Amino acid sequence: MSSRSSRRMRSAAPVNSALARARKPMAEKAPSPARQRTLRTVDDAGVRRIVTAFAYILAVSPARAALR
């Protein structure tokens, strides 16, 4: 990334825009309420695996991961 590009990304508008673009596909891929209820019944180890995988995906690339 060039220093000019880096400076541009520090202002609020581009950052907010990037976050909005990243959130949209994530919201579209969110589990339905019924699926969320099912996930709540998963045991602690299962929940830990799901949360760990989700956290890893977010750390690697939020927008790209959400599109998979």
N, C-alpha and C positions, 0 to 999 in steps of 0.2 A: 504494500500500500504506500502510495506516495505521501509525503508530508502534507501536501495540499489536501489530498483526500482525507487524511487523518484529521486535519483541522476541521474540515467540513462535517465530519461525523461527530464532532464534539458539541455542536450546537444542538439545541433541543429539537428543532423541527425534523431534521433527518433521523435522529435517534428515535423519536416518537413514530415516525413513518415506518422505519425498519421494524420496530416492535409491533406495530399494527399489522404489517405484512406477515410477520411471524405468527401472530396470534390467530389470524383468520383461519389458516388451514388447521391449526391445532383445535380450534373451536368446532370446526366442521368434522373433525375426527374424534371428538369427545364421545365417550360411551353414552348410550341412552340411559335414562333414569333406571330402567329395568336392569341394564347391565351393571350400573353402579351399585344397585342393591345386591346383585350377585357377587360382585367383587368384595363387598363388605362382609360376605359370609366366608370368604377365603381365610384360612388360618394365618397366624402371624408370619410364619415362614414364607407363605405364598405372597402375602402383602409386602414383605421385605424384598422379595425377588422382584416384584412388579415395580416398587418404588425405586429400587436400585437401578433397574434397567431404564426406567423413565428418566431418572436423574442423569444417568450416563448419556442418554440420547440428547437431553437438553444441553449438557456440557459440551458435547461434540459439535452439534449444529442444529439449533432449534428449528429453523425453517426447513432445512433439508430432511431432517428426521420426521417432521410432521407430515411431509408429503409422501412418505413411504407407505 
